[in-house]
Amino acid sequence: MENDIKHLIEVASAAHLKAFLVDYAQRNDGFRRELEAFLMGKYVSVNKKSIDDYCRQMQRAFKFTEDIGDRWHSFVIPDWGHIMRKADSILKEGSKLLEIGNANVAASIAVEFFVGLQDTYDEDVNNYDYEGDIACGISDCCEEAEKLLLNATRHPEINKDILHTLTRKLNDISKSSLPYDLGNYDIFDFDGMLLQVTEIAMSDEDRLSMLDTQIEQHAGKYDQHVYVERKSDLLRQLHREDEAWAVLRKYINLPPIRTLIINDLISKEDYSTAVQLVNDGIDLARELNHGGTVRSWNEKKLEIYEHAGDLQRQIDMSILLFVGEGGSMNYYHKLKALVPAKEWKEFLNQLLDKISIKDSFMFGHSVVADIYVEEKDADKLFELVMSHGIKDLECLNRYAVHTGQRYAKQLLEVYSQLLKQEAQMNVNVKSYSRIAEAMACMCRLYGGKPAAHQLADFFRREYHRRPKMMESISKY
C-alpha cells in the first residue's frame, strides 16, 4: 500500500498535488494546522541567516562580467544581460516567498537588488548600449524590485526593525549618483519609490528631513524642483499650508517652482504680481544666458495678459515672440485675430519688416512664404520665390503653384533652367527622382503639362543613354 502511494505521488503532477492539498486542508482543520506549521517552519524563516543567504545570492548575480574589445585593447565590463536574468529570477523567488508570508526576506531581496545596482552601474553603460537593451532590462528589473518592495513593506508580517534597516540602506543609496543617473536616462525613478517606502517606515519629520537632503543633493541639477515639489506636497498633506508655500518661495529661482507660484497668482487674478515674477525670471535667465528660458517666460507673460484681457499687451508680446522666432505661424494667427481687419495689411507689412525674409528659408520652406500663401498675396509670394527659388528646387515645388496664372510662364522657365542643370551635374537615381518630382509640380502650373513634355523630349534627346533617367520621366 505504501509503495502504491509513493508511485502515485511520483507520477502525479505538481499542480494536481497542490490542488489536492489545498482542497483537503480546507475540509480538515487538523491537517491544515499541521501543513501550516510545516511550511512556516521550513519556508517562512525570519532569522538573519536566511536574509543573508538571499542577499549573498543577489550580490553574486552582479558579479557576472564579459570581455570586450580585442587582444590589444581588451577590458572587462558587467554582463548586464546575464546579471538582469539572474536578478530577475531571484526577485521572482522573492515574490513567491512574499505570497507565503515572508515579507522580511522579500523586502531584503528587493533592497539588495538596488545595492548591487548602485555598486555596478555607471554612465559608461550607455557607451556600448547601442540598441538600448541594457537600459530596458535594468528598467524592467527596477520595476519588479519596486513592486516586490512596496508589496512587502505593506505586508502585515513585515518586521518594523528590518524595515527601518532597509529604509536606511535605501536612503544611503539616494545620496549616491545612482538615482540621478537612472532618472537622467529615463530608466527608473528611485527617489519616487523611496518616498512611498518612507510613508510606511518613517515619521513625518524624518520624511521631511530626507526630502531636505534630496533637495540639496540635486542642487544645480535639472530635477531639483521635483524634490522641492514633493516636500511642498507633503507639507500640504500634513495641513501645513504656510510652510508649503514658504518652501516654494525659498526655491523660486527654479523655473518650474516659479511657474507654480505664478499659476497660483493667475488663479487668484493677481496679474500684476504674476507679471513681476515673470520679469524677475527673465532677468535671472538673461544673467545665466539661458535664451530658451527667456522665451518661455515671455510666453508665460503672454498667457497672463490673455487671462487679464489686456489686448494691447497681447499684441506687443505676440510681436516680440514672432520676431524672436524669425517668423511664426502660431503668432501670425494670434496677431491676425487681435488686430482690427482694416489695420491688418499695414500692420503685417511692418511686422515682416522686422525679420530677415530671405534668411527665413530653410530646406525650401519659409514661414513668410506660408504667410503670403494664407494672405493670398501672389505678387509678394512670386517675388519671394524668385529671390530664393531660382537656386532651390524644393522651394519652387512647394510655393510656385500658389502664385497664380500670371507668373506661370516665368516660373516654368526657372524650372526648365534648374532641371537642365540638375541633369547635367548629377548622374544618379536620386537626382532622376528629384527631376521627375519637379516635373510633376510643373504640371500643376498653368501651361505646365506641355512645358514638362517639352522638357522631357529634350532629356530624351540629350540623355537617351541613361535608362534609369528615361524610366523616371517616361510618363511625360
N, C-alpha and C positions, 0 to 999 in steps of 0.2 A: 504493500500500500504506500509506504514512504517513498519507494523508488518511482512509483507511478506519479506521485505528486511532483517529485523532482523533475521527472521527464516532462510533465505538463508545463511546469514553470519555465523550463529551458526552451521549449518550443513556442511559448506564448509571447506575444509582442509586448513591449514596454507600455504601449498605450492601453492595451487591454488590462494589464495588471494594475495600472494606475486607476483605471475606471472602476475595477472591482474593489480596490482598497477604499476609494472614496465612497462608493455606494455602501459597502459593508460597514465602514466607520460611521456613516450617517444613521445606520439602523442598529448599531451595537455600541453603547456608551463605553463599556469596559474596553473593547478593542480600540475605540477612538482615543481613550486616555493613554493606553499603552503605546499606541502608534505615535501620538504627540510627544510623549516622554522620550521615546526612542529617537525620533527625528530631531527634537530640540537638543538633546544631548549630543547627537552626532554632527549636526549641521549648523546649529544656531549658537555657535560659541562666541562669547563676548570677551574672551581673555586676550591679553596683549599679544601673545604669540600668534594667534590666528590672524589678527590685523597685520602684524609684522610680516607674516608669511605672504599675504596678498600684496602688501606694499613692495616687498622684495621682488615678487613676480612682475609687478608693473615696472619697477626700476630696471629689471633685466630686459624688458621689452624695448627700452630706449637705448640699449647698448648695441643694437644691430647696426652695422656700418657696411659701406661698399667702397671699393676703389674705383676712381675715375681718372681720366687722363691717359697718358701713355707711359712708356718705360722711362722717359726722361722727365716728365712732369706729372707724376702720379701722386695723388693725395686721397685721404680718406674722408668721406662725408657720411652723415647719418643715412641709413637706408630707410627713407621715410615710408615707402610702400610696405616694407616688412614691419616696421615699427607700428604703423597705424593698424595693420591687420591683427597683429598680436595684441595691441592695446584694446582694440575693439572687442576681441574675444574675451579679454579679462573684464571689460565693462559689462558685457552681456552676462558673464558669470555673476558679477555683482548684482545685476537685475534679478537673477534667479534667487540669489541669497536674500534680496530685499522682499521678494514675494513670500518667503517663508519666515519673515520677521527679523532678519539680521541686518537692521538698519545701520549699525555701527560699522560693520565691515564694508557694506555697500558705500557709505559716505566716505570711508577711508580710501577705498579704491578710486573713487572719483577725484578726490583731492590729490592723491598720489599721481594720478594722470597729469594734473596741471603742474605738479612739482617736477615731474620728468620732462614735461614740455618746456618749462622755464629753463631747465638745465641744458636742454638740447637745441632749442630753436634759436636761430639768429637770422638777420635780414639777408645773409648770403644765400639762404634757401632760394630766394626769388631769382638769383642769377642763373640757376640751372633748372628752374621750374618753368620750362618753355610753354607747356600746354596748360599750366595751372592745375595739374593733377594733384600735386603735393598740397597746395593751399586748400583745394577742395576736400582732400582726405583729412587734413587737420581740422578743417571746419566741421566736417561730419562727426569726427570723434569728439570734438569740443562740445557739440550739441548733445551727443549721447551722454557725455560725462556730466554736463549741466543737468540734464533730465534726471539722471540717476541721483545726483547730489541733492537736488531740490526735493525729489520724492523721499529720499532718505531723511533729510532734515525735518520733513513734516510728519514722519512716521512716529506713532506714539511710543515705540520701543527705543527711540534714539536716546543714548546716554548723554546727558547735558554736559558732563565734563569732557567727553570725547568731542562733542560738537563744538565746545569752546576752543579746544585744542586745534581742531581742523579749521575753525574760523581764523585763528591767529596765523595758521600756515597760509591761508588764502590772502590774508591781509599783508603778510610779508611778500607774497608774490606780486600783489598790487603795487608794491613800491619798486619793483623791478621794471625793466623795459618791455617785458612780455605783453602786458595789457595794451600798451601803446602800439607795439608792432602788430599785434593781432588786429587791433582796431584800424590802424593806418592802412592795412591791406584788406580791410573789409572781410576778415576771416572770422572773428568772434568778438563779442562784447563781454570781456571778462569782468569788468567792473560792474556792469549791469547785473550779471549773475551774483557777484559778491553782495551787491545791495539787497538782493532778495534773500540771500542766506542770513545776512545780518538782521533782517526784520524778525527772524526767529531767534537768533543766537545772541544778539547784543541788546543792550539797553538803548533807549532813545539818545541819551547823551553820548554814549560810545559811538553810535552810528553817526551822529553829527561831527564828532571828533575825527572819525575816519574820513568823512567827506572833506573836512578841512585839510587833512593830509593829502587827499587826492587832488584837491584844488591846487595846492602848492606844487605837487608833483608834476602837474600838467601846465604849469606856468609857462607862457610863451609858446605853447603848442596849440594847434588848430582846434582841439576839442576841450580846452579848459572850460568853456562855457557850459558843457554838458554837466560837469560836476557842480558848478555853481547853481544851475537849474535844479539839480537833484537835491541839493541842500535846501534851496528855497521851497521846493515842493514838500520835502519832509517837514519843514517848519510849519507849512500851511496845514499839513495833516495833523500836526500837534496843536493846531489852533493858535499858532504864534505868528500872526499875520504881520505885525510890525517888524519882527526880526527877519521875516522872509523878505520883505521889501528892503530892509537895511542891507541884507546880503547882496541883493541885485544892485542897489545903488553903489555899494563898495566896488563892484566889478563892472561899472557902467562903461568903461573904456573897451570892453569886449563887444564888438558889433552885435552879436546875437542877443546879448543881455540888454544893450541899449535899445534894440528893436523891441524887446518885450516891454520895456518901460514906456517907449513911445506908443506902442499899440494900446497900452492901458490908458495913456493920456488921450489918445484919439477916441477911445470908447467913452471917456468922460467929457469929450468935446472941449478939452483944454488944448486948443490948436496952437496957441502962441508958445506955450511951454514946449510942446512937441517939436515945433519948428526950431526953437532954440537948441534943443538937444540934438537935432539933426545937424544944425550948423556947427555945433561943438564937435560932432563926429566927423564932419567934413574937414574941419581944421586939423584934427588929430590925424586923419588919414593922409592929408597933404604933408604933414610933418614927416610921416613914415613913408611917403612916396608910394602910397597904395592907391593907384589910379582907379582900379576896379571898385574899391570900397567907396571912393568919392562918387563914382557914378551910381552905385547902389543907394547912397544917401540922397542923391538928387532925385532918384526915382521915388524914394520914400517921401521926400518933400512934396513932390507932385501928388502923391496919394493923399497927403494931409490936406492940400489945397482943394482936392476933389471932394473930400469929406466936408470941408468948410464951405464949399460952394464959391470959392474965390476965383472968378473967371479969368481976370487979367493975369493973376499969378500962375494959373494953369497954363495959359498961353506962353508966358515967359519961360516957365520950366520946360515945357514941351519944345520950345525953340532951342533952349540950351542942350537938351538931350538929343534933339535931331542933329544939331551941328556937331555935338560930341561924337556921334556915330558916323559922321561924314555922310549923313542921309539915312533915313529910317522910315520904312513904310508904316510902322506902328505909330510913330509920332506924326507922320504926314496925315494919317487918318484922324488922329486926335485933334490936330490943328484944324483940319477941314471942318470938323464937327463944331469947333469952338468959334472960328472966325466967321463973321457975317458973310453971306454969299456975295454981296455986292462988293466987298473989300477983298475977296479971296484971290483974284488973279494978281493984283498988285502985291498983295502980301506974299504969295507964293514966289513971285519973281525976286522979291527982296530976300526971302528965305533961302532960295537956291544960290543967290549971290554970296552967301556966307560960307559955302563949301566949294571945294575944287571939283567941278563937274567932270572934267576929263580924267582926273585921278580916281573917280568913283568906280571906274570899270575894274572888274576882277573876273577872270575866266569868262569873258564875254558877257558878263552880267553887270548891270548898273541900276542902283536904286533910283537915280534921277531919270533914267530911261523908263523905268517902270512907272514913275510918276507921270511922265509925259504920255505914256500909254493910257493910264487911267484918266488923265485930263483930256484925252483925245486931241492932243496938240501935235498934229502930224508934222508941222513945219519945224518945230524945235526938235522933235524926235529925229527927223531926217538930218537936220544939221548936226545933231549929236552923233548919230550913226556914221555919218560921213567923216566926222573928225576922228572917229576911232575905228569904225568898221572896215575902213579901207585896208586895214592891216590885221583884221580879226574876223575870221570866217564864222566863228561861233556867235559873235555879236550880230552879224548880218542874219544868220539863221534865226536868231531869237527875235529881232526887232524889225527887220525890213518889212514884214507883212503888215505891220501896224502903221506904216507911213502913208498908205492910201495909193490911189491910182496915179496921182500926179507925178510921183517920184519913181515910179516903177522902172521906167526906161534907164534912168541913171544908175539905179541900184543893180539892174541886170548887167549893165556894163561893168560895174565893180565886181560882181560875181564872176563874170567871164574872165576878167583880168586875174582875180585871185586864184581861180581854179586852174587856169592855164599855168600859173606859177607853181601851184601845188603839184600838178602832174609833171612839170619839168624838173622840179627839185627833189621829189620823193618817189622812189620806185619800191613800194611795199604795199601789202594788202591793207594795212590800217589807213594809209593815205587814200587808197581807192574807195574805202568805205566812207571816208570823210567827203570825198568828191561826190559820191552817189547821194549822200545825205543832203549836201548843199544843193544839188540839182533838184532834189525833191522839194526843198524850200523855195527854189526859184519858181517852180511850177505854181506856187501859191500866190505869186505876184501877177499883176495884170500884164498879159503878154508873156508870161513866164514859160509856158509849155513850149511854144515854138523856139524860144531862146535856148531852153535846155536841150531840145532836139538838135538845134544848130551846133551847139557846143559839143554834143555827143558825136555828131558827124565829124567835127574837127579832130576829136580824140581818136576816132576810128581810123582816120587817115594818118595821123601822126604816130599813133602808138598801137598799131594793129599787131605788133609782135608781143604785146602784153596781154596774154589770155585772161589773167585774173582781173585786169582792169576792164577788158571788154565784157567780161561776165558781170561786173559790178554795174556797168552803165547800159546793159543790154535792153532794159525796158524803155530807154529813150531813143 
